[in-house]
Amino acid sequence: MFRRSLARLSSDIVLLSKNPSYPNTALITLNRPKQLNALCDDLLRSISSNLQQLQADPDVRCIVLTGSEKAFAAGADITEMNTRKSFADCQKEDMLGFWADLSNIRKPIIAAVNGFALGGGCELAMMCDMIIASESAIFGQPEVDLGTIPGAGGTQRLIREVGKSKAMHWVLSGEKFNAEAAERAGLVTKIVPKDALVDESLKVAAKIARHSLPVLELAKECVNRSYEISLREGLQYEKRAFHATWALDDRREGFNAFVEKRKVEKWSDQ
């Protein structure tokens, strides 16, 4: 099991740790267990701050984001959100606007989901680059039950992950769905035993982190861009990014290692 044995940077509501067994990775753990990790503004800002810190950390190439056994995040903090009394208040404060900061991290991020990932919690998981779920994971966009709609990407990202019919059903019904349904629909990368979730997610992160960081960031950027542009534009964008790797020492080392039938000596991570 993963042990937080190293000194770690932490706040009351977010824990940041590293483990030498999984080189070049970092783990962010949401820590509001009594509130089932409900996503209040302070929690989201702390997540964003930690992600930005890890983006600047040259020793980290892949990040895992997780919650507790009961909940990855059971939704947005409704009590806090209910303090906005009018449409004008929401507009003035740009409610949920800063959530977009989480999508601007260039390094790969894996969501490791145990328990509930509902509403904002499901949206937070979809902001990550892949989702690994435990057998106990429960997803959903139940905002309609509260007389509102998803506001942090639920209607936009879910359709891109699972298609219109599934997305429309889950958004309009507010129905919760388990890890198996999520995997079948393409939302989840794989399902692992509950007790092994963090370790298995870190293993995947470490496998990703064995590669060149500039190349990982380029690949992530290209995949994400495919959601936003046409196939013709995407193919052109990908080709230009591919050409750009010819400026990297890592590309030269990778090609030379292949030709010389040896392992890569070291990525420069320029």
C-alpha positions as CSV (number, residue, x, y, z in Angstrom):
1,M,0.0,0.0,0.0
2,F,1.0,3.6,-0.6
3,R,2.6,5.2,2.5
4,R,2.9,8.9,2.9
5,S,6.3,8.3,4.5
6,L,8.1,11.4,3.1
7,A,7.8,15.0,4.4
8,R,4.9,16.5,2.6
9,L,3.5,19.9,1.8
10,S,0.0,20.0,3.1
11,S,-2.9,22.2,4.0
12,D,-5.9,21.3,6.1
13,I,-8.0,20.3,3.1
14,V,-5.4,19.1,0.6
15,L,-2.5,16.7,1.2
16,L,0.5,16.7,-1.2
17,S,2.9,13.8,-1.1
18,K,5.5,11.8,-3.1
19,N,6.7,8.2,-2.8
20,P,10.1,7.0,-4.1
21,S,8.5,3.7,-5.2
22,Y,6.8,5.7,-7.9
23,P,9.5,8.0,-9.4
24,N,8.6,11.3,-10.9
25,T,5.0,11.2,-9.7
26,A,3.0,13.1,-7.0
27,L,-0.2,12.4,-5.2
28,I,-2.8,15.0,-4.3
29,T,-5.4,13.9,-1.8
30,L,-8.6,15.8,-1.1
31,N,-9.1,15.9,2.7
32,R,-12.6,17.0,3.8
33,P,-13.8,13.6,4.9
34,K,-16.7,14.8,7.1
35,Q,-18.1,16.7,4.0
36,L,-17.3,13.8,1.7
37,N,-14.8,16.2,0.0
38,A,-17.5,18.6,-1.1
39,L,-15.9,21.1,-3.4
40,C,-15.9,24.5,-1.6
41,D,-14.0,27.4,-3.1
42,D,-11.1,27.0,-0.6
43,L,-10.7,23.3,-1.6
44,L,-10.7,24.1,-5.3
45,R,-8.2,27.0,-4.9
46,S,-5.9,24.7,-2.8
47,I,-6.1,22.0,-5.5
48,S,-5.3,24.6,-8.2
49,S,-2.4,26.0,-6.1
50,N,-0.9,22.5,-5.6
51,L,-1.3,21.6,-9.3
52,Q,0.5,24.8,-10.3
53,Q,3.3,24.0,-7.8
54,L,3.7,20.5,-9.3
55,Q,3.6,21.9,-12.8
56,A,6.7,23.9,-11.9
57,D,8.4,21.0,-10.2
58,P,11.0,19.5,-12.6
59,D,11.0,16.2,-10.7
60,V,7.3,15.5,-11.4
61,R,6.0,14.3,-14.7
62,C,2.6,12.8,-13.8
63,I,0.1,13.6,-11.0
64,V,-2.6,11.5,-9.3
65,L,-5.6,13.2,-7.8
66,T,-7.7,11.2,-5.3
67,G,-10.1,11.5,-2.4
68,S,-11.2,9.2,0.4
69,E,-12.6,5.7,0.5
70,K,-16.1,7.1,0.7
71,A,-15.9,9.9,-1.8
72,F,-13.6,11.2,-4.4
73,A,-15.8,14.3,-4.2
74,A,-19.5,14.1,-3.5
75,G,-20.3,17.3,-5.4
76,A,-19.9,21.0,-5.1
77,D,-20.5,22.6,-1.6
78,I,-24.2,23.4,-2.0
79,T,-24.3,25.3,1.3
80,E,-21.6,27.6,0.1
81,M,-23.1,28.0,-3.4
82,N,-26.5,28.9,-1.9
83,T,-25.0,32.1,-0.5
84,R,-25.2,33.5,-4.0
85,K,-28.7,35.0,-3.9
86,S,-29.2,36.2,-7.5
87,F,-28.2,35.8,-11.1
88,A,-26.4,39.1,-10.7
89,D,-24.3,37.7,-7.8
90,C,-23.3,34.7,-9.9
91,Q,-22.3,36.9,-12.8
92,K,-20.4,39.4,-10.6
93,E,-18.4,36.6,-8.9
94,D,-18.1,34.5,-12.0
95,M,-19.1,31.5,-9.9
96,L,-17.2,28.4,-10.9
97,G,-15.0,30.4,-13.2
98,F,-11.8,29.6,-11.5
99,W,-12.4,25.9,-11.9
100,A,-11.1,26.2,-15.5
101,D,-7.6,26.8,-14.0
102,L,-7.4,23.0,-13.3
103,S,-7.6,22.3,-17.1
104,N,-4.6,24.5,-17.8
105,I,-2.1,22.1,-16.2
106,R,0.2,20.7,-18.9
107,K,1.4,17.6,-17.1
108,P,-0.8,14.4,-17.2
109,I,-3.2,14.1,-14.4
110,I,-5.0,10.8,-13.3
111,A,-8.1,10.9,-11.3
112,A,-8.2,7.9,-8.9
113,V,-11.9,7.6,-7.9
114,N,-13.2,5.8,-4.8
115,G,-16.8,6.2,-3.7
116,F,-18.9,9.1,-4.9
117,A,-17.9,11.3,-7.8
118,L,-21.1,13.3,-8.2
119,G,-21.9,16.7,-9.7
120,G,-18.8,18.8,-9.3
121,G,-16.9,15.7,-8.3
122,C,-17.7,14.0,-11.6
123,E,-16.7,17.2,-13.4
124,L,-13.4,17.4,-11.5
125,A,-12.6,13.8,-12.5
126,M,-13.4,14.6,-16.1
127,M,-11.0,17.6,-16.0
128,C,-8.2,15.1,-15.4
129,D,-6.7,13.2,-18.4
130,M,-7.9,9.8,-17.4
131,I,-10.0,8.2,-14.7
132,I,-9.1,5.0,-12.8
133,A,-12.0,3.8,-10.7
134,S,-12.4,1.4,-7.8
135,E,-15.1,-1.2,-7.8
136,S,-17.0,1.1,-5.3
137,A,-17.0,4.2,-7.5
138,I,-20.3,5.9,-8.2
139,F,-20.6,8.7,-10.8
140,G,-23.4,11.1,-11.7
141,Q,-24.5,14.6,-12.7
142,P,-27.5,14.9,-10.4
143,E,-27.8,18.7,-10.6
144,V,-31.4,18.5,-12.0
145,D,-32.5,17.1,-8.6
146,L,-31.5,20.5,-7.2
147,G,-33.3,22.5,-9.8
148,T,-30.1,23.5,-11.7
149,I,-27.7,22.1,-14.3
150,P,-24.0,21.2,-14.4
151,G,-21.9,24.3,-14.4
152,A,-18.3,23.2,-14.6
153,G,-18.3,21.1,-17.7
154,G,-20.7,18.3,-17.0
155,T,-22.8,18.9,-20.1
156,Q,-19.8,19.5,-22.3
157,R,-17.2,16.9,-21.2
158,L,-19.5,14.1,-20.6
159,I,-20.9,14.1,-24.1
160,R,-17.4,14.0,-25.5
161,E,-16.5,11.0,-23.3
162,V,-19.6,8.8,-23.7
163,G,-21.6,10.2,-26.6
164,K,-24.9,12.2,-26.8
165,S,-27.4,9.5,-25.8
166,K,-25.7,8.4,-22.6
167,A,-24.8,12.0,-21.7
168,M,-28.3,13.2,-22.3
169,H,-29.8,10.4,-20.2
170,W,-27.4,10.9,-17.2
171,V,-27.7,14.7,-17.3
172,L,-31.5,14.8,-17.7
173,S,-32.3,12.0,-15.3
174,G,-29.7,12.8,-12.6
175,E,-29.3,9.0,-12.4
176,K,-26.1,7.7,-10.7
177,F,-24.0,5.0,-12.4
178,N,-21.4,2.6,-11.2
179,A,-17.8,2.0,-12.3
180,E,-18.8,-0.8,-14.7
181,A,-21.3,1.4,-16.5
182,A,-18.7,4.2,-16.6
183,E,-16.1,1.8,-18.1
184,R,-18.5,0.5,-20.7
185,A,-19.3,4.0,-21.8
186,G,-15.7,5.0,-22.1
187,L,-15.6,7.4,-19.1
188,V,-13.2,5.2,-17.1
189,T,-9.9,3.8,-18.2
190,K,-10.0,0.7,-15.9
191,I,-11.5,-0.6,-12.7
192,V,-9.3,-1.9,-9.9
193,P,-10.0,-3.3,-6.4
194,K,-10.9,-0.6,-3.8
195,D,-7.9,-1.2,-1.6
196,A,-5.5,-1.1,-4.5
197,L,-6.8,2.1,-6.1
198,V,-4.1,4.6,-5.2
199,D,-1.2,2.1,-5.7
200,E,-2.5,1.0,-9.1
201,S,-3.1,4.6,-10.2
202,L,0.5,5.5,-9.1
203,K,1.8,2.5,-11.1
204,V,0.1,3.9,-14.2
205,A,1.5,7.4,-13.4
206,A,5.0,6.0,-13.0
207,K,4.7,4.2,-16.3
208,I,3.7,7.5,-17.9
209,A,6.4,9.4,-16.0
210,R,9.2,7.2,-17.5
211,H,8.9,9.3,-20.7
212,S,10.1,12.7,-21.7
213,L,8.1,15.5,-20.1
214,P,8.1,17.8,-23.1
215,V,6.8,14.9,-25.2
216,L,4.1,14.0,-22.7
217,E,3.0,17.6,-22.6
218,L,2.9,17.8,-26.4
219,A,0.9,14.6,-26.7
220,K,-1.6,15.7,-24.0
221,E,-2.0,19.0,-25.8
222,C,-2.7,17.3,-29.1
223,V,-5.3,14.9,-27.7
224,N,-7.1,17.7,-25.9
225,R,-7.0,19.9,-29.0
226,S,-8.9,17.2,-30.9
227,Y,-12.0,17.9,-28.9
228,E,-12.1,21.5,-30.1
229,I,-11.2,21.5,-33.8
230,S,-12.1,19.7,-37.0
231,L,-10.3,16.5,-38.0
232,R,-8.5,18.4,-40.8
233,E,-7.3,21.1,-38.4
234,G,-6.4,18.4,-35.8
235,L,-4.2,16.4,-38.2
236,Q,-2.4,19.6,-39.2
237,Y,-1.9,20.6,-35.6
238,E,-0.6,17.1,-34.7
239,K,1.8,17.1,-37.7
240,R,3.2,20.5,-36.6
241,A,3.7,19.2,-33.0
242,F,5.3,16.1,-34.4
243,H,7.7,18.2,-36.4
244,A,8.5,20.3,-33.3
245,T,9.9,17.2,-31.5
246,W,12.8,17.4,-33.9
247,A,13.9,20.4,-31.8
248,L,14.1,18.2,-28.7
249,D,17.3,16.4,-27.4
250,D,14.9,13.8,-26.1
251,R,13.7,12.9,-29.6
252,R,17.3,12.5,-30.8
253,E,18.1,10.3,-27.8
254,G,15.0,8.2,-28.3
255,F,15.7,7.6,-32.0
256,N,19.4,6.9,-31.4
257,A,18.6,4.4,-28.6
258,F,16.3,2.6,-30.9
259,V,18.8,2.5,-33.8
260,E,21.6,1.4,-31.5
261,K,19.4,-1.2,-29.8
262,R,19.9,0.2,-26.3
263,K,17.8,1.7,-23.6
264,V,17.4,5.5,-23.3
265,E,20.1,6.8,-21.1
266,K,18.3,9.8,-19.7
267,W,15.6,12.2,-20.8
268,S,16.8,15.7,-20.7
269,D,13.3,17.1,-19.9
270,Q,14.3,20.4,-21.5
